[in-house]
Amino acid sequence: MSAIRCEGLSKSFGKVVALRDLDLTVEPKTVFGYLGPNGAGKTTTIRLLVGLARPRRGKAWVAGQEITLGWRFPRQQIGYLPEDPAFYNWMTGQEFLTYVGRLFSIPGGELKRRVAELLELVNLREAAKRRTGGYSKGMRQRLGIAQALINWPSVLFLDEPASGLDPMGRRDVLALIDRLREEATVFMSTHILADVERVCDTIGIINRGQLLMQAGREELREKYASPVFEMEFDKGLGERISGWADDLRRLSWVDRVEAEGDGVRVFAGDVGVAKRELPRLIVASDLALVRYELARPSLEDVFVRLVQRSERR
């Protein structure tokens, strides 16, 4: 049974279509990365799946129950971290988790053990008796993840969990998410490509309320991205390199060219032609070549290509 399934899920705000006919499946005990630019429809999707909004049409199932019926919503099986989690600043971290646990009617002794377990899990044991108003952004995010886990959920929704964190805070939160796949299915929305590349098993890319694709990380690269030709030239040739890159952009077999400093990256629509023609064009340019490589495409390359294609429709 899928942990999350959507069929034709749609949501509008007046004349603005926030989500259009979403068909989506997330398997149990995986980390699913829901990737898209700001305003793409990620938060709207999560709000529908956690019961904070009702769809205009379509159906969705979470933890085996059809959540779009409303009255059968599986709250005990869901954990949720909003993009900007709110806390009672006068409470300590320990008091806040205890308060949330009581909302789920967890018995006293069991709740005490669960709070201690989660404070250890999110590395807040030493800050447990400090007021949350003095917590850093990273500490607040980790406390938010702990409250989302208090009820032992089978499905965990995290909305931009690493957004706005410094490098150390992001590292800690992503390491925690990587560990959580052992306990629950994690649905994580983000616009940060590096985060998805690091922890996600499967990725869905959304733009303007439409799901562009869903695939495993490696399948995504193989299916949606062509190899990238990377070249590096002698220093001090910036203007000549830029002019040569402009000439490449006019060629019919070239999809995109990125030129920065002494380097050029060529995304070819026809790889076979590129393999034959690029060496000849480099020689004809009389630019001093330092490095030439046919590189594996990154997730960022895939993301940019799919989003740009959807923008042109």
KOLGU-634502 format. One record per residue (C-alpha): x, z, y; residue number from 1. Coordinates in pm, whole numbers. Layout:
<node c1="X" c3="Z" c2="Y" i="NUM"/>
...
This chain:
<node c1="0" c3="0" c2="0" i="1"/>
<node c1="128" c3="-87" c2="348" i="2"/>
<node c1="198" c3="201" c2="586" i="3"/>
<node c1="59" c3="-2" c2="879" i="4"/>
<node c1="-154" c3="-317" c2="875" i="5"/>
<node c1="-320" c3="-504" c2="1160" i="6"/>
<node c1="-558" c3="-799" c2="1137" i="7"/>
<node c1="-652" c3="-986" c2="1454" i="8"/>
<node c1="-600" c3="-676" c2="1669" i="9"/>
<node c1="-672" c3="-757" c2="2035" i="10"/>
<node c1="-699" c3="-563" c2="2360" i="11"/>
<node c1="-784" c3="-667" c2="2716" i="12"/>
<node c1="-792" c3="-486" c2="3048" i="13"/>
<node c1="-1038" c3="-683" c2="3259" i="14"/>
<node c1="-907" c3="-1038" c2="3266" i="15"/>
<node c1="-559" c3="-933" c2="3151" i="16"/>
<node c1="-498" c3="-989" c2="2778" i="17"/>
<node c1="-258" c3="-714" c2="2669" i="18"/>
<node c1="-265" c3="-794" c2="2298" i="19"/>
<node c1="-384" c3="-1114" c2="2129" i="20"/>
<node c1="-480" c3="-1141" c2="1760" i="21"/>
<node c1="-200" c3="-922" c2="1621" i="22"/>
<node c1="-139" c3="-965" c2="1248" i="23"/>
<node c1="126" c3="-719" c2="1133" i="24"/>
<node c1="237" c3="-536" c2="818" i="25"/>
<node c1="487" c3="-250" c2="794" i="26"/>
<node c1="606" c3="-128" c2="455" i="27"/>
<node c1="643" c3="245" c2="369" i="28"/>
<node c1="968" c3="436" c2="429" i="29"/>
<node c1="1118" c3="171" c2="657" i="30"/>
<node c1="1219" c3="165" c2="1024" i="31"/>
<node c1="1025" c3="-112" c2="1198" i="32"/>
<node c1="1157" c3="-230" c2="1534" i="33"/>
<node c1="890" c3="-360" c2="1771" i="34"/>
<node c1="1094" c3="-556" c2="2021" i="35"/>
<node c1="989" c3="-719" c2="2345" i="36"/>
<node c1="1042" c3="-732" c2="2721" i="37"/>
<node c1="877" c3="-474" c2="2944" i="38"/>
<node c1="505" c3="-551" c2="2968" i="39"/>
<node c1="500" c3="-746" c2="2642" i="40"/>
<node c1="228" c3="-534" c2="2480" i="41"/>
<node c1="434" c3="-280" c2="2285" i="42"/>
<node c1="280" c3="37" c2="2429" i="43"/>
<node c1="-71" c3="-108" c2="2406" i="44"/>
<node c1="-16" c3="-169" c2="2033" i="45"/>
<node c1="103" c3="186" c2="1974" i="46"/>
<node c1="-185" c3="337" c2="2173" i="47"/>
<node c1="-428" c3="142" c2="1956" i="48"/>
<node c1="-256" c3="255" c2="1636" i="49"/>
<node c1="-251" c3="625" c2="1731" i="50"/>
<node c1="-612" c3="633" c2="1846" i="51"/>
<node c1="-557" c3="657" c2="2223" i="52"/>
<node c1="-730" c3="322" c2="2286" i="53"/>
<node c1="-995" c3="111" c2="2115" i="54"/>
<node c1="-943" c3="-259" c2="2040" i="55"/>
<node c1="-1160" c3="-534" c2="2179" i="56"/>
<node c1="-1166" c3="-685" c2="1831" i="57"/>
<node c1="-974" c3="-676" c2="1507" i="58"/>
<node c1="-894" c3="-408" c2="1252" i="59"/>
<node c1="-600" c3="-182" c2="1176" i="60"/>
<node c1="-503" c3="53" c2="894" i="61"/>
<node c1="-253" c3="341" c2="916" i="62"/>
<node c1="-155" c3="550" c2="614" i="63"/>
<node c1="-424" c3="376" c2="410" i="64"/>
<node c1="-714" c3="449" c2="645" i="65"/>
<node c1="-892" c3="206" c2="876" i="66"/>
<node c1="-826" c3="365" c2="1214" i="67"/>
<node c1="-1051" c3="123" c2="1403" i="68"/>
<node c1="-1356" c3="299" c2="1256" i="69"/>
<node c1="-1271" c3="592" c2="1484" i="70"/>
<node c1="-1434" c3="876" c2="1291" i="71"/>
<node c1="-1188" c3="852" c2="998" i="72"/>
<node c1="-872" c3="869" c2="1204" i="73"/>
<node c1="-585" c3="1016" c2="993" i="74"/>
<node c1="-438" c3="1249" c2="1257" i="75"/>
<node c1="-274" c3="1476" c2="1001" i="76"/>
<node c1="-67" c3="1183" c2="871" i="77"/>
<node c1="53" c3="1048" c2="1207" i="78"/>
<node c1="327" c3="1159" c2="1447" i="79"/>
<node c1="362" c3="1018" c2="1798" i="80"/>
<node c1="628" c3="1027" c2="2068" i="81"/>
<node c1="510" c3="863" c2="2395" i="82"/>
<node c1="755" c3="685" c2="2623" i="83"/>
<node c1="756" c3="975" c2="2870" i="84"/>
<node c1="685" c3="1292" c2="2670" i="85"/>
<node c1="547" c3="1584" c2="2871" i="86"/>
<node c1="624" c3="1951" c2="2811" i="87"/>
<node c1="524" c3="2286" c2="2956" i="88"/>
<node c1="848" c3="2354" c2="3142" i="89"/>
<node c1="802" c3="2730" c2="3124" i="90"/>
<node c1="795" c3="2723" c2="2742" i="91"/>
<node c1="1109" c3="2738" c2="2533" i="92"/>
<node c1="1169" c3="2465" c2="2276" i="93"/>
<node c1="1078" c3="2707" c2="1999" i="94"/>
<node c1="757" c3="2814" c2="2175" i="95"/>
<node c1="654" c3="2453" c2="2232" i="96"/>
<node c1="695" c3="2355" c2="1866" i="97"/>
<node c1="506" c3="2668" c2="1761" i="98"/>
<node c1="224" c3="2577" c2="2001" i="99"/>
<node c1="199" c3="2221" c2="1860" i="100"/>
<node c1="207" c3="2356" c2="1504" i="101"/>
<node c1="-87" c3="2584" c2="1578" i="102"/>
<node c1="-286" c3="2283" c2="1699" i="103"/>
<node c1="-242" c3="2147" c2="1345" i="104"/>
<node c1="-350" c3="2484" c2="1200" i="105"/>
<node c1="-22" c3="2536" c2="1015" i="106"/>
<node c1="-17" c3="2894" c2="877" i="107"/>
<node c1="214" c3="3144" c2="1050" i="108"/>
<node c1="491" c3="3184" c2="791" i="109"/>
<node c1="498" c3="2817" c2="705" i="110"/>
<node c1="500" c3="2725" c2="1074" i="111"/>
<node c1="793" c3="2953" c2="1146" i="112"/>
<node c1="995" c3="2787" c2="870" i="113"/>
<node c1="893" c3="2438" c2="988" i="114"/>
<node c1="993" c3="2508" c2="1350" i="115"/>
<node c1="1335" c3="2638" c2="1240" i="116"/>
<node c1="1381" c3="2336" c2="1013" i="117"/>
<node c1="1298" c3="2088" c2="1290" i="118"/>
<node c1="1516" c3="2259" c2="1551" i="119"/>
<node c1="1803" c3="2222" c2="1306" i="120"/>
<node c1="1712" c3="1860" c2="1231" i="121"/>
<node c1="1713" c3="1756" c2="1599" i="122"/>
<node c1="2019" c3="1968" c2="1682" i="123"/>
<node c1="1837" c3="2205" c2="1919" i="124"/>
<node c1="1883" c3="2532" c2="1731" i="125"/>
<node c1="2119" c3="2676" c2="1993" i="126"/>
<node c1="1882" c3="2571" c2="2275" i="127"/>
<node c1="1569" c3="2694" c2="2096" i="128"/>
<node c1="1511" c3="2986" c2="2334" i="129"/>
<node c1="1591" c3="2797" c2="2653" i="130"/>
<node c1="1305" c3="2676" c2="2872" i="131"/>
<node c1="1234" c3="2307" c2="2830" i="132"/>
<node c1="1244" c3="2263" c2="3210" i="133"/>
<node c1="1623" c3="2297" c2="3180" i="134"/>
<node c1="1660" c3="2045" c2="2898" i="135"/>
<node c1="1842" c3="1717" c2="2956" i="136"/>
<node c1="1663" c3="1383" c2="2900" i="137"/>
<node c1="1824" c3="1351" c2="2557" i="138"/>
<node c1="1726" c3="1704" c2="2456" i="139"/>
<node c1="1366" c3="1640" c2="2567" i="140"/>
<node c1="1353" c3="1321" c2="2360" i="141"/>
<node c1="1481" c3="1507" c2="2054" i="142"/>
<node c1="1229" c3="1786" c2="2111" i="143"/>
<node c1="959" c3="1518" c2="2142" i="144"/>
<node c1="1060" c3="1374" c2="1805" i="145"/>
<node c1="1048" c3="1726" c2="1656" i="146"/>
<node c1="691" c3="1780" c2="1781" i="147"/>
<node c1="594" c3="1442" c2="1636" i="148"/>
<node c1="724" c3="1561" c2="1297" i="149"/>
<node c1="568" c3="1909" c2="1300" i="150"/>
<node c1="277" c3="1807" c2="1073" i="151"/>
<node c1="492" c3="1625" c2="812" i="152"/>
<node c1="352" c3="1280" c2="908" i="153"/>
<node c1="383" c3="985" c2="672" i="154"/>
<node c1="386" c3="742" c2="969" i="155"/>
<node c1="581" c3="812" c2="1288" i="156"/>
<node c1="530" c3="615" c2="1612" i="157"/>
<node c1="811" c3="625" c2="1871" i="158"/>
<node c1="756" c3="447" c2="2204" i="159"/>
<node c1="1092" c3="356" c2="2365" i="160"/>
<node c1="1264" c3="664" c2="2216" i="161"/>
<node c1="1611" c3="586" c2="2357" i="162"/>
<node c1="1508" c3="442" c2="2696" i="163"/>
<node c1="1684" c3="601" c2="2993" i="164"/>
<node c1="1932" c3="800" c2="2783" i="165"/>
<node c1="2305" c3="812" c2="2844" i="166"/>
<node c1="2532" c3="676" c2="2565" i="167"/>
<node c1="2568" c3="1017" c2="2397" i="168"/>
<node c1="2193" c3="1082" c2="2411" i="169"/>
<node c1="2116" c3="738" c2="2267" i="170"/>
<node c1="2366" c3="790" c2="1986" i="171"/>
<node c1="2206" c3="1122" c2="1888" i="172"/>
<node c1="1848" c3="989" c2="1898" i="173"/>
<node c1="1933" c3="675" c2="1699" i="174"/>
<node c1="2122" c3="877" c2="1438" i="175"/>
<node c1="1815" c3="1097" c2="1402" i="176"/>
<node c1="1583" c3="796" c2="1363" i="177"/>
<node c1="1816" c3="655" c2="1098" i="178"/>
<node c1="1773" c3="978" c2="898" i="179"/>
<node c1="1395" c3="986" c2="937" i="180"/>
<node c1="1337" c3="686" c2="708" i="181"/>
<node c1="1386" c3="933" c2="422" i="182"/>
<node c1="1077" c3="1125" c2="537" i="183"/>
<node c1="839" c3="874" c2="696" i="184"/>
<node c1="768" c3="518" c2="800" i="185"/>
<node c1="901" c3="478" c2="1155" i="186"/>
<node c1="740" c3="233" c2="1399" i="187"/>
<node c1="975" c3="214" c2="1698" i="188"/>
<node c1="908" c3="8" c2="2010" i="189"/>
<node c1="1198" c3="-83" c2="2235" i="190"/>
<node c1="1339" c3="-347" c2="2467" i="191"/>
<node c1="1700" c3="-250" c2="2382" i="192"/>
<node c1="1838" c3="-501" c2="2132" i="193"/>
<node c1="2136" c3="-291" c2="2027" i="194"/>
<node c1="1908" c3="-7" c2="1916" i="195"/>
<node c1="1707" c3="-238" c2="1691" i="196"/>
<node c1="2022" c3="-391" c2="1544" i="197"/>
<node c1="2156" c3="-47" c2="1460" i="198"/>
<node c1="1865" c3="126" c2="1284" i="199"/>
<node c1="1580" c3="-114" c2="1200" i="200"/>
<node c1="1510" c3="-268" c2="860" i="201"/>
<node c1="1242" c3="-508" c2="982" i="202"/>
<node c1="1182" c3="-648" c2="1329" i="203"/>
<node c1="880" c3="-785" c2="1509" i="204"/>
<node c1="925" c3="-968" c2="1841" i="205"/>
<node c1="637" c3="-967" c2="2087" i="206"/>
<node c1="596" c3="-1136" c2="2426" i="207"/>
<node c1="291" c3="-1166" c2="2653" i="208"/>
<node c1="76" c3="-987" c2="2398" i="209"/>
<node c1="155" c3="-1227" c2="2112" i="210"/>
<node c1="367" c3="-1155" c2="1808" i="211"/>
<node c1="629" c3="-1430" c2="1794" i="212"/>
<node c1="766" c3="-1339" c2="1450" i="213"/>
<node c1="827" c3="-1063" c2="1198" i="214"/>
<node c1="1119" c3="-1062" c2="956" i="215"/>
<node c1="1405" c3="-860" c2="812" i="216"/>
<node c1="1715" c3="-835" c2="1027" i="217"/>
<node c1="1927" c3="-1078" c2="825" i="218"/>
<node c1="1638" c3="-1314" c2="753" i="219"/>
<node c1="1575" c3="-1326" c2="1127" i="220"/>
<node c1="1926" c3="-1447" c2="1202" i="221"/>
<node c1="1923" c3="-1706" c2="924" i="222"/>
<node c1="1578" c3="-1844" c2="1000" i="223"/>
<node c1="1562" c3="-1839" c2="1379" i="224"/>
<node c1="1915" c3="-1879" c2="1505" i="225"/>
<node c1="2170" c3="-2157" c2="1479" i="226"/>
<node c1="2542" c3="-2076" c2="1466" i="227"/>
<node c1="2713" c3="-2032" c2="1802" i="228"/>
<node c1="3027" c3="-2223" c2="1901" i="229"/>
<node c1="3251" c3="-1989" c2="2100" i="230"/>
<node c1="3547" c3="-2112" c2="2304" i="231"/>
<node c1="3801" c3="-1931" c2="2515" i="232"/>
<node c1="4039" c3="-2109" c2="2756" i="233"/>
<node c1="4346" c3="-2019" c2="2960" i="234"/>
<node c1="4285" c3="-1785" c2="3250" i="235"/>
<node c1="4245" c3="-1919" c2="3602" i="236"/>
<node c1="4043" c3="-2227" c2="3507" i="237"/>
<node c1="3702" c3="-2088" c2="3606" i="238"/>
<node c1="3578" c3="-2378" c2="3822" i="239"/>
<node c1="3691" c3="-2645" c2="3576" i="240"/>
<node c1="3535" c3="-2453" c2="3286" i="241"/>
<node c1="3209" c3="-2418" c2="3479" i="242"/>
<node c1="3200" c3="-2791" c2="3551" i="243"/>
<node c1="3270" c3="-2876" c2="3188" i="244"/>
<node c1="2990" c3="-2641" c2="3078" i="245"/>
<node c1="2750" c3="-2822" c2="3315" i="246"/>
<node c1="2843" c3="-3152" c2="3150" i="247"/>
<node c1="2767" c3="-3003" c2="2807" i="248"/>
<node c1="2420" c3="-2892" c2="2919" i="249"/>
<node c1="2324" c3="-3256" c2="2975" i="250"/>
<node c1="2389" c3="-3353" c2="2611" i="251"/>
<node c1="2084" c3="-3406" c2="2390" i="252"/>
<node c1="2222" c3="-3207" c2="2093" i="253"/>
<node c1="2291" c3="-2896" c2="2304" i="254"/>
<node c1="2018" c3="-2629" c2="2332" i="255"/>
<node c1="2193" c3="-2386" c2="2564" i="256"/>
<node c1="2536" c3="-2320" c2="2715" i="257"/>
<node c1="2662" c3="-1985" c2="2842" i="258"/>
<node c1="2976" c3="-1988" c2="3058" i="259"/>
<node c1="3135" c3="-1671" c2="3187" i="260"/>
<node c1="3491" c3="-1630" c2="3310" i="261"/>
<node c1="3725" c3="-1803" c2="3066" i="262"/>
<node c1="3469" c3="-1831" c2="2784" i="263"/>
<node c1="3197" c3="-2076" c2="2685" i="264"/>
<node c1="2928" c3="-2032" c2="2419" i="265"/>
<node c1="2740" c3="-2339" c2="2297" i="266"/>
<node c1="2409" c3="-2319" c2="2108" i="267"/>
<node c1="2360" c3="-2652" c2="1934" i="268"/>
<node c1="2032" c3="-2807" c2="1830" i="269"/>
<node c1="2222" c3="-3024" c2="1583" i="270"/>
<node c1="2512" c3="-2829" c2="1433" i="271"/>
<node c1="2651" c3="-3131" c2="1248" i="272"/>
<node c1="2687" c3="-3331" c2="1570" i="273"/>
<node c1="2836" c3="-3030" c2="1747" i="274"/>
<node c1="3105" c3="-2990" c2="1480" i="275"/>
<node c1="3210" c3="-3352" c2="1532" i="276"/>
<node c1="3174" c3="-3379" c2="1908" i="277"/>
<node c1="3290" c3="-3047" c2="2052" i="278"/>
<node c1="3657" c3="-3077" c2="1944" i="279"/>
<node c1="3668" c3="-3427" c2="2094" i="280"/>
<node c1="3511" c3="-3307" c2="2420" i="281"/>
<node c1="3755" c3="-3016" c2="2444" i="282"/>
<node c1="4051" c3="-3252" c2="2409" i="283"/>
<node c1="3904" c3="-3491" c2="2667" i="284"/>
<node c1="3851" c3="-3201" c2="2913" i="285"/>
<node c1="4226" c3="-3127" c2="2921" i="286"/>
<node c1="4143" c3="-2754" c2="2926" i="287"/>
<node c1="4398" c3="-2531" c2="2751" i="288"/>
<node c1="4212" c3="-2387" c2="2449" i="289"/>
<node c1="4299" c3="-2033" c2="2337" i="290"/>
<node c1="4024" c3="-1971" c2="2078" i="291"/>
<node c1="3760" c3="-2183" c2="1902" i="292"/>
<node c1="3515" c3="-2023" c2="1660" i="293"/>
<node c1="3185" c3="-2097" c2="1489" i="294"/>
<node c1="3030" c3="-1750" c2="1521" i="295"/>
<node c1="2738" c3="-1578" c2="1355" i="296"/>
<node c1="2440" c3="-1550" c2="1593" i="297"/>
<node c1="2348" c3="-1205" c2="1725" i="298"/>
<node c1="2002" c3="-1055" c2="1738" i="299"/>
<node c1="2017" c3="-1104" c2="2114" i="300"/>
<node c1="2060" c3="-1479" c2="2062" i="301"/>
<node c1="1750" c3="-1486" c2="1841" i="302"/>
<node c1="1549" c3="-1275" c2="2085" i="303"/>
<node c1="1638" c3="-1490" c2="2387" i="304"/>
<node c1="1561" c3="-1811" c2="2202" i="305"/>
<node c1="1218" c3="-1695" c2="2080" i="306"/>
<node c1="1113" c3="-1543" c2="2412" i="307"/>
<node c1="1224" c3="-1849" c2="2609" i="308"/>
<node c1="1037" c3="-2075" c2="2369" i="309"/>
<node c1="719" c3="-1868" c2="2413" i="310"/>
<node c1="757" c3="-1877" c2="2793" i="311"/>
<node c1="761" c3="-2258" c2="2788" i="312"/>
<node c1="429" c3="-2284" c2="2602" i="313"/>
